[in-house]
Amino acid sequence: ETDTLTHKGGLDASIASAFNTEMVLVLSLWDGYAVNMLWLDSDFPTDGPASPAAPGDTRGACPITSGVPATVEAQSPNAQVIFFQRQTWWYWYYL
């Protein structure tokens, strides 16, 4: 996996000053039909054995058979997310 963060300058002290200004929070909720959400917490890509030596291969403990959107949707057909603002903090709940 390509380390684009370092290539683009990484995180430095200037990010701290960014948090002192107004920001917009953007959230995206989706099922990940193309990759079954494996990029988030599993071994990905799945085209070969995961290698701890390869950066990004092992991303979590979930098996590569997990996260199939049709299964997740069938098990939680009424799942919903509620966003609300309280003072300056945003909270979200996955019900």
LINLINGI-V384960 format. One record per backbone hydrogen bond with DSSP energy under -1.0 kcal/mol. CO is the residue of the C=O (numbers start at 1). NH is the residue of the N-H. If there is no record, write none. Layout:
co & nh
CO & NH
CO & NH
//
This chain:
co & nh
2 & 4
3 & 7
4 & 8
5 & 10
6 & 9
12 & 15
13 & 16
14 & 18
15 & 19
17 & 20
18 & 21
32 & 36
35 & 38
37 & 40
41 & 62
42 & 59
51 & 54
54 & 57
57 & 44
63 & 66
68 & 72
69 & 73
70 & 74
71 & 75
72 & 76
76 & 79
80 & 95
82 & 93
84 & 91
86 & 89
89 & 86
91 & 84
93 & 82
//
